[in-house]
Amino acid sequence: MTSRDAADTIVAISTPLGEAGIGIVRLSGPAAEPIARRLFRPHHPRRPWRSHRLYLGHILDPQGDIIDEGLLSLM
């Protein structure tokens, strides 16, 4: 087992492999919110993001094209 620096930003799949109705990806660390802002476009972008809330929106590819719809929660 290796330790990681507390300042690392990590991403991990949080649902089992295989077919499912929903997939959960966890992104955490100091760069999590800036990364999420590049990859997620909320349906109501004028509202500021707050902790422990769910936001419905689109998941974007690196070019900014929509690839799916999903929920975002910042904690």
DALINLIN-V646815 format. One record per pair of residues at least 12 apart in sequence whose ideal C-beta (glycine too) atoms are under 7 Angstrom apart, sorted by the first residue. I is the first residue (numbers start at 1). J is the second residue. D is the distance in Angstrom with one decimal. If there is no record, write none. Layout:
<<I | J | D> <I | J | D>>
This chain:
<<7 | 30 | 6.0> <8 | 29 | 5.5> <9 | 29 | 3.2> <9 | 30 | 6.0> <9 | 31 | 4.0> <9 | 32 | 5.8> <10 | 28 | 5.9> <10 | 29 | 5.7> <11 | 25 | 6.4> <11 | 26 | 6.9> <11 | 27 | 4.8> <12 | 26 | 5.1> <13 | 25 | 5.9> <14 | 26 | 4.9> <33 | 74 | 6.3> <36 | 72 | 6.1> <39 | 59 | 6.3> <39 | 60 | 5.4> <40 | 57 | 5.5> <40 | 59 | 6.0> <40 | 60 | 6.8> <40 | 72 | 5.0> <41 | 57 | 5.2> <41 | 58 | 4.8> <41 | 60 | 6.0> <42 | 55 | 4.6> <42 | 56 | 7.0> <42 | 57 | 3.8> <43 | 56 | 5.2> <43 | 57 | 5.1> <49 | 74 | 5.6> <51 | 74 | 5.4> <51 | 75 | 5.8> <52 | 75 | 5.9> <53 | 73 | 6.6> <54 | 71 | 5.0> <54 | 73 | 5.2> <55 | 71 | 6.7> <55 | 72 | 4.6> <56 | 71 | 5.9> <57 | 72 | 6.5>>
